[in-house]
Each structure stands twice: as structure tokens, then as C-alpha cells.
Amino acid sequence: MSKKLLVTIMVIFLVMGIAGAAAASNWGGMGGKWAGKDFNPPILDLDLSAEQRSQLQELNESSFLQTQNLRIALSEKMYELRKLWFAQDPDEEAIAAKKEEVIKLRQELSEIAQENRASMNNILTPEQQEKLGGMHGHGKHGRMGTRNNAM
């Protein structure tokens, strides 16, 4: 067997082993308490009153509708940015401009999310806020979802 073929086979097995280990550990996915069919959002464990549940449902719906066009625009801009990156001769100025558009959309979404968190805190009791704060994902990757960076 030639050296080149042997090296190729070893690389294939190495890649398959890494991919298998990553899949087994749910790498890149939502592991731990978020995985599987038993997923329940943490807010369900807060013993909400009927009024709180109604107010949070309204907040959730208004937040969804308020951010819908921004989320769609962000997805489109990210797609356009990927196309620019993969171009045969990438235009650095166009890439920089598209990144700025993405950053602005992410900042806008972040501001809305902060406003909605504040609104949610006005609905929840201090005890419920504390309980919810303790439920956030502090898994093996730290405080996921609390980043405030744009890229």
C-alpha cells in the first residue's frame, strides 16, 4: 500500500472519529437540559398567575411581531455577506459595508430584547426573577445568549 493511500485512509478515519465524538456529545447543539423531547422552557417552572401568564403571552407575541422584519432582514444580510465572502475576488469594501449593516440590525434586535426583558421583569415578582435568572444556560460554554457583541 502506498504512503499516500495510507495517509488518506488515516485522515478519513480521524475525521470520522472526530465527527462521531462531536455528534455523541451533541457538540454545536443544545445539550443538557435543553435536549430531547422533555424540553420545557424555564418560565414554566415559575408558578405564574393567570394574569402573569396572559401578560407574558402578549409580550411574547408583540416581541415576535416587532422583531419579525428585523430577523428576516438580518438573515438576508447574513446570506449576502456569505456570498461576498465566497466570491472569487472578494470586495473588501462591500464586505465591510455589509458587516456594518449586520451589526446595526443585531444592535437593534439586542435593544428590543433588552426592552422586552425589562418588561418581563415588570411582570415577574422578584422571587420569580431570581428563580428565572438561576435557570439560564450556564453550561459548558458559559452564559450563552448573554453576549452583547455584534460579530
CYANA upper distance limits for C-alpha pairs under 8 A (distance plus 0.5 A):
  1 MET  CA      5 LEU  CA      7.25
  1 MET  CA      6 LEU  CA      7.26
  2 SER  CA      6 LEU  CA      6.81
  3 LYS  CA      7 VAL  CA      6.59
  4 LYS  CA      8 THR  CA      6.66
  5 LEU  CA      9 ILE  CA      6.67
  6 LEU  CA     10 MET  CA      6.70
  7 VAL  CA     11 VAL  CA      6.63
  8 THR  CA     12 ILE  CA      6.73
  9 ILE  CA     13 PHE  CA      6.80
 10 MET  CA     14 LEU  CA      6.59
 11 VAL  CA     15 VAL  CA      6.61
 12 ILE  CA     16 MET  CA      6.62
 13 PHE  CA     17 GLY  CA      6.49
 14 LEU  CA     18 ILE  CA      6.73
 15 VAL  CA     19 ALA  CA      6.56
 16 MET  CA     20 GLY  CA      6.46
 17 GLY  CA     21 ALA  CA      6.63
 18 ILE  CA     22 ALA  CA      6.58
 19 ALA  CA     23 ALA  CA      6.60
 20 GLY  CA     24 ALA  CA      6.55
 21 ALA  CA     25 SER  CA      6.72
 22 ALA  CA     26 ASN  CA      6.64
 22 ALA  CA     27 TRP  CA      5.49
 23 ALA  CA     27 TRP  CA      6.57
 25 SER  CA     31 GLY  CA      8.40
 26 ASN  CA     30 MET  CA      7.63
 26 ASN  CA     31 GLY  CA      6.35
 27 TRP  CA     31 GLY  CA      8.18
 30 MET  CA     34 TRP  CA      6.04
 30 MET  CA     35 ALA  CA      6.22
 31 GLY  CA     35 ALA  CA      5.41
 32 GLY  CA    139 GLY  CA      8.29
 33 LYS  CA     39 PHE  CA      7.48
 34 TRP  CA     39 PHE  CA      6.04
 34 TRP  CA     40 ASN  CA      8.29
 35 ALA  CA     39 PHE  CA      6.80
 40 ASN  CA     44 LEU  CA      7.48
 42 PRO  CA     46 LEU  CA      8.02
 42 PRO  CA    132 LEU  CA      7.32
 42 PRO  CA    135 MET  CA      6.93
 42 PRO  CA    136 HIS  CA      8.45
 43 ILE  CA    132 LEU  CA      7.28
 44 LEU  CA     48 LEU  CA      8.16
 46 LEU  CA    128 GLN  CA      6.39
 46 LEU  CA    131 LYS  CA      7.78
 46 LEU  CA    132 LEU  CA      7.84
 48 LEU  CA     52 GLN  CA      6.25
 48 LEU  CA     53 ARG  CA      6.39
 49 SER  CA     53 ARG  CA      6.61
 50 ALA  CA     54 SER  CA      6.66
 51 GLU  CA     55 GLN  CA      6.63
 52 GLN  CA     56 LEU  CA      6.51
 52 GLN  CA    123 ILE  CA      6.74
 52 GLN  CA    124 LEU  CA      7.69
 53 ARG  CA     57 GLN  CA      6.59
 54 SER  CA     58 GLU  CA      6.77
 55 GLN  CA     59 LEU  CA      6.65
 55 GLN  CA    123 ILE  CA      7.76
 56 LEU  CA     60 ASN  CA      6.46
 56 LEU  CA    120 MET  CA      7.33
 56 LEU  CA    123 ILE  CA      7.98
 57 GLN  CA     61 GLU  CA      6.67
 58 GLU  CA     62 SER  CA      6.57
 59 LEU  CA     63 SER  CA      6.41
 59 LEU  CA    116 ASN  CA      7.85
 59 LEU  CA    119 SER  CA      8.35
 59 LEU  CA    120 MET  CA      8.06
 60 ASN  CA     64 PHE  CA      6.61
 61 GLU  CA     65 LEU  CA      6.73
 62 SER  CA     66 GLN  CA      6.34
 63 SER  CA     67 THR  CA      6.60
 63 SER  CA    112 ILE  CA      8.36
 63 SER  CA    116 ASN  CA      7.58
 64 PHE  CA     68 GLN  CA      6.31
 65 LEU  CA     69 ASN  CA      8.38
 67 THR  CA     71 ARG  CA      6.50
 67 THR  CA    109 LEU  CA      7.29
 67 THR  CA    112 ILE  CA      8.27
 68 GLN  CA     72 ILE  CA      6.78
 69 ASN  CA     73 ALA  CA      6.55
 70 LEU  CA     74 LEU  CA      6.52
 70 LEU  CA    105 LEU  CA      7.09
 70 LEU  CA    109 LEU  CA      7.57
 71 ARG  CA     75 SER  CA      6.67
 71 ARG  CA    109 LEU  CA      8.32
 72 ILE  CA     76 GLU  CA      6.75
 73 ALA  CA     77 LYS  CA      6.60
 73 ALA  CA    105 LEU  CA      8.26
 74 LEU  CA     78 MET  CA      6.57
 74 LEU  CA    102 VAL  CA      6.70
 74 LEU  CA    105 LEU  CA      6.63
 74 LEU  CA    106 ARG  CA      7.87
 75 SER  CA     79 TYR  CA      6.73
 76 GLU  CA     80 GLU  CA      6.70
 77 LYS  CA     81 LEU  CA      6.54
 77 LYS  CA     98 LYS  CA      7.42
 77 LYS  CA    101 GLU  CA      7.78
 77 LYS  CA    102 VAL  CA      6.72
 78 MET  CA     82 ARG  CA      6.69
 78 MET  CA    102 VAL  CA      7.36
 79 TYR  CA     83 LYS  CA      6.81
 80 GLU  CA     84 LEU  CA      6.81
 80 GLU  CA     98 LYS  CA      8.20
 81 LEU  CA     85 TRP  CA      6.74
 81 LEU  CA     95 ILE  CA      6.90
 81 LEU  CA     98 LYS  CA      6.56
 81 LEU  CA     99 LYS  CA      7.65
 82 ARG  CA     86 PHE  CA      6.72
 83 LYS  CA     87 ALA  CA      6.73
 84 LEU  CA     90 PRO  CA      6.45
 84 LEU  CA     91 ASP  CA      7.52
 84 LEU  CA     94 ALA  CA      8.00
 84 LEU  CA     95 ILE  CA      6.73
 85 TRP  CA     90 PRO  CA      6.36
 85 TRP  CA     95 ILE  CA      7.65
 86 PHE  CA     90 PRO  CA      7.49
 90 PRO  CA     95 ILE  CA      8.20
 91 ASP  CA     95 ILE  CA      6.71
 92 GLU  CA     96 ALA  CA      6.59
 93 GLU  CA     97 ALA  CA      6.65
 94 ALA  CA     98 LYS  CA      6.58
 95 ILE  CA     99 LYS  CA      6.59
 96 ALA  CA    100 GLU  CA      6.83
 97 ALA  CA    101 GLU  CA      6.97
 98 LYS  CA    102 VAL  CA      6.79
 99 LYS  CA    103 ILE  CA      6.60
100 GLU  CA    104 LYS  CA      6.67
101 GLU  CA    105 LEU  CA      6.83
102 VAL  CA    106 ARG  CA      6.65
102 VAL  CA    150 ALA  CA      8.48
103 ILE  CA    107 GLN  CA      6.55
103 ILE  CA    150 ALA  CA      5.83
103 ILE  CA    151 MET  CA      7.46
104 LYS  CA    108 GLU  CA      6.65
105 LEU  CA    109 LEU  CA      6.71
106 ARG  CA    110 SER  CA      6.50
106 ARG  CA    150 ALA  CA      6.60
107 GLN  CA    111 GLU  CA      6.64
107 GLN  CA    150 ALA  CA      7.34
108 GLU  CA    112 ILE  CA      6.85
109 LEU  CA    113 ALA  CA      6.64
110 SER  CA    114 GLN  CA      6.68
110 SER  CA    148 ASN  CA      8.11
111 GLU  CA    115 GLU  CA      6.75
112 ILE  CA    116 ASN  CA      6.64
113 ALA  CA    117 ARG  CA      6.60
114 GLN  CA    118 ALA  CA      6.74
115 GLU  CA    119 SER  CA      6.73
116 ASN  CA    120 MET  CA      6.52
117 ARG  CA    121 ASN  CA      6.62
118 ALA  CA    122 ASN  CA      6.86
119 SER  CA    123 ILE  CA      7.15
120 MET  CA    124 LEU  CA      6.84
121 ASN  CA    125 THR  CA      7.91
121 ASN  CA    129 GLN  CA      7.03
124 LEU  CA    128 GLN  CA      6.25
124 LEU  CA    129 GLN  CA      6.54
125 THR  CA    129 GLN  CA      6.66
126 PRO  CA    130 GLU  CA      6.64
127 GLU  CA    131 LYS  CA      6.67
128 GLN  CA    132 LEU  CA      6.48
129 GLN  CA    133 GLY  CA      6.49
130 GLU  CA    134 GLY  CA      6.83
131 LYS  CA    135 MET  CA      7.05
132 LEU  CA    136 HIS  CA      7.34
136 HIS  CA    143 ARG  CA      8.02
137 GLY  CA    142 GLY  CA      7.89
137 GLY  CA    143 ARG  CA      6.43
137 GLY  CA    144 MET  CA      6.52
138 HIS  CA    142 GLY  CA      5.40
138 HIS  CA    143 ARG  CA      5.39
138 HIS  CA    144 MET  CA      7.35
139 GLY  CA    143 ARG  CA      7.78
139 GLY  CA    144 MET  CA      8.44
143 ARG  CA    147 ARG  CA      8.25
